[in-house]
Amino acid sequence: MSIEYQTRGRSVMQNYTLKQLRYLDAAGRHGSIAMAAEDLSISQSSISAAIDAMEREIGYDIFVRTPAKGVKPTALGGEVLQAVRRFLEQSRHFEAEVQSVDGQATGAVRIGCYATAAPSFLPLILKSFSENHPGISIMLLEGSMDAAAKFLSEGDVDLVFSYDETVEEGQGFVPLFSAPPYALIPQEHPLSGQSDVSYEELCSLPMVLLDLPRTRAYFANMFTKRGLTPNIVHSTRSSEIVRALVSGGFGFSILNILPPGYGGSNQPFSILPIRDTVDTPVFGIVTSELSRRPQIVSAFIEHCISLRESGVFSDLVVQ
């Protein structure tokens, strides 16, 4: 295999094995030879040998190695790693295309997802897609909205499930459903018997905040742009802790997508739409527009669109 990269304005072409490039990429992603070896289920010496061989070949260090602190790319090494990741992505797409020459999409789909939303819709999508494409495999990476966006920009995933606000230049967005905010209110509170609730009414209650990157500002802005200040008394990074605290009567909370098990009767909380909500976020699929998608990724996106058209996501939102 050959790989071309730019160094100080000069184009360089070298020949390496895919195995060496994957070892190098893993070390760069993890910042650690030990973690790279564990990820790939090989010895640390194999990773070190691949790095040493490549550094000898190109004539300079790709990494700075610090005992007990792992490895960090040098300035030129960072350029090499970017070229390696582009090449590995192209190689993976090539393999998927070759495997699909008989017209049947096959291979792997690497999915990044906003972790809080993942349990609500991923099982539904993956189950139906796997039934139609039994030869595919799925790799999932979960994190905050910012982490999921980074997965895509660094080429770790083929697509990301997230909100439209995370879309950056050079990326595309396939909307799946609008997700208006709703209030989760303790069942014993008088407001729980209403058909909906206002932001002014919610300010009379203590608030349990889902406190993740972007969400604190998002929820606070719902009130501040109306001249209101929520009474935040508890915060957590877990939607399940939110549910437990609201169920225990510690306050109300606001969410956008219904987690599994939140519907039905005999719940210790009520789910109410919020009146006068204007800015409704849209949840969907974020993709990179800078490279051609393998057939299996396109098939996955088309499947999600068909699910959207059939209305299967309607149960995930509160209207």
N, C-alpha and C positions, 0 to 999 in steps of 0.2 A: 504494500500500500504506500502511496505517496501523499504528502501533505504540504501545502504551500502556505506561507504566512509572510507578513510584512515585518521587517525589522529596520527601524530608522530609514524608512522609505525604500528599502531594497527588498525585492521579492526573493524568497528563499524556498527551494524545493528539496525535501529530504524524503527518504524511504524508511518506513517503520512498519511494524506489524500492528494489527488492530489490538492485539493483546497489550502491547506496550502503551499504546495510546489510551486504552481504557485504564490501565494502571496509573498513568500520569494524571488523567482526568479525576480519578477517584481520590488521589492524594491532594489535588488542588481543591476539590469540593469539600473534603473533610478537614483539610488543614492538618492532617495527621497521617503518617504512614501506618501506624497501628490501626486506626479506625478504617482506613482504606482497605487494609488487609482483611479486617473483620467483615467489612461490607462485601468484599469479593470472595470471601472464604478461601483465601490463599495465605501464604506465609509473608511476613513483613520483608524478608530478604528478597522475595520476588519483586515486590514494589520498589525496594531500594535499588535492586539491580537494573530494573527498567529505567529508573530515573538516571542512574549513573551512566548507563549506555547512551541515553539520549543527550545528556549534558556533554559527554565526550564527543559525540557526533557533531553537535552544533557549536561547541567551543566556548560555551559560557553556562553559568548556573541558571537553572530554571527556578530553583527554590533556595531560600535561606533556611537552613536546618538548625534549630535551637533545641538543645536537650531539655526535655520535660515540657517544651512549649510547642512542639510540632513543627510544621513546615509552613513557610509563607512565600508566595511568589515574588521573585525579583521583578523589576520594572519590565525587562524584556521577557521574563518568564510569564508574566501576565498576558502578554501578547500571544505567546505560544499557546497558552492554555485556552485562550479564546478561539484560536485557529483549530486546536484539537477538538474542542466541543462542537464547532461548526462541522468539522469533518465527520465526527462520530454521528452527529445528527443526520447528515447526508447518507452515511453508510447504513444507518438503521432504516431510513426511508427506502433506500435501494433494496435492502433485504426484504422489506415488507412488500414492495412492488413485485419482486421476483416471485415471492410466495403466492402472490395473488394473480398470476398470469392466467389461471384457469377461470377467472371471473369471480371467484369467491374471496371476499375480503378476509384476510387473516393477519396474524401478527399480534402486536401488543399496543394498547392505548394507555398512555401515561397521563393521569388526570390529577390536577391540582384542585383543591377545594377549600373554600372558607369553612373551617372546621365546625363552627356552631350550626351551620345550615346543613352540613353533610348528612346527618342521620335522617333528615326529613325526606329527602328525595333520591339520594343515591341508590338505596336498595331497590327502589322501584325501577329506576333506569337500568341498573346493572342486571337485574333479573330478566327483564324483557329483552335487553340487548343480547345477553348470553344465550337465551333460548333461540334467537334468530342467527347468532354467529357463534356456534359452539367451539370454533377453533381459535378464538381470540383469548388473550389474557389481559388483565387489567392491573395497572400499578397505581396506587393512590398515595398522594402526598397531601397532608392536611396542615393547616396553619391559619393564622390571622389573615385578613384581607391583604395586608401588606406582604406577608410571607408568601401567600399564594401568587401574588403579582410577581414577586421575585423569582419564584419557581419558573414562571413562563419566560420572563426576560432573560434568564440564564440558561434556558434550553433544557431544564430538568423535566418539563412536562410538555405534552402536545397541546393541552387546553386547560383552562381553569374555569371552575364554576364560581362566580362571584357577582357583585353588583356592578352596574354600569359606571359608577363613579370611579372605579379602579382602572378603566380603560385608558391606555396611554397611546401616544403617537406610534404608528406602525402596527397597531393591533386592531382586530375586528371584534364585533360583538353581535352575538345571536341572542335576542331576547327570548326568555321562556315564560316569564310571568311578572306582573307588577306585584309588589309586596308592601301594601300599606301598613303602617304601624297599628298595633292593637294593644289594648290594656289588659293585663292579667291582674285581677282584683280578688282579694280574699272573699270567700263565699259569704262570710258572716257580715260583711260591710254592707250598709244600705245601698251603696252605688251598684252593687253586684246585681240588683234586681232590674236595672235599667236595660234598655235595648242598645244604648250606646252611651258614651261619656265624653265630656269636653276636657280640654287641657286645664281650664280654670278649676273644674271639679277635681281633677287629679292632683292639683297643687295642695288640696286640703289633706292629702294622704302622705305618709312617709313613702319614699321611693327606694326600691331595690334595683340597683343599676347593674346591667350587664356591661362590665367594664373591660372592653377590649380595645386595641388600637383602632381608631376612627369612631368607635361606637359611643364613647363618652361625649365627644363633641357633637355627634349626630343627634343623640337623644337630648342633650342640653339645649341645642339650637332649636328644637321643636318648641321649647318654652320661651327662651330668651327673645326670639323674633316676635313673640306675642306679648312681650313685656312681663313675662312670668319667670319665677325661679323655682325649680323643683326642690323638694325637701329630701335630698339624698341621705339616707341613714345607713344603708348597707350597699356594698359593691362586691361583685364576684366576677370571675372569668368563666364561670360554668353556668350554662343554661339550666342544668339540673338543680344546682344550688338556688338559682332564681326561683324555680318552681317550688322547692322545699320551703324557702323563706316566705314566699307569698302564701303557700298553703298553710303555713304556721301563723299567719296573721301579722307578719312583721312589716307589711307594706305592699304597694302595688309595683308592677314592673311593666315595661314596654318591650315588645318583640315585634318582628316582622314576619317570620315564617313559623308556622305551627310545628313544633317538634312532635315526634311520635308519642301517642298516648295522651295528648292534650285535649282531644275531642271527647265526645260522649257525655253521658249524665253521671251524677254522683261524684263529680270532681270537687275538691276542696277550694276551688277558685272559679271565677267566671271570666269568660273571654269576651271583651266588648270592643267593637270598632270605635275609633276616636273621631269625633265630629271635627269638621273644619280642617281636615288634613289636605294640604295642597300638593306638597312635594312628595311624590310617591316613588321610592327607588324601584328599579327594575332589576330582576335577577336573571342571569343567563350565562352564556358561554363566552369567555374571552379567548381569542386565538391570536397567534402571531401572523401577520400578513407578509412577513419577510421571507418565508420559505414555502415551498409547495408541500401540501399535506399528503401523507400516504393514504392509500385508498381506505384503509381500516379506520383512520381518524375521520375522514369525510363521511364514511358510513355511520360512525357513531354520532356525529353531529346531525346527520339527516334523521337518524332514529329519534333523537331528542326533539327535533322539530315536529316529527310525526306524533310524538306523545303530546306535545304542546297543542297541536291542532285537534287532537282527540279530547282535549280538556282534562287530562289526568292530573295536571298541576293545580286545579281549582281547589282541591281539598287542603292545599298547603297555606292558603291565605284567608284572611278574615275581611269580609266586605261589609 
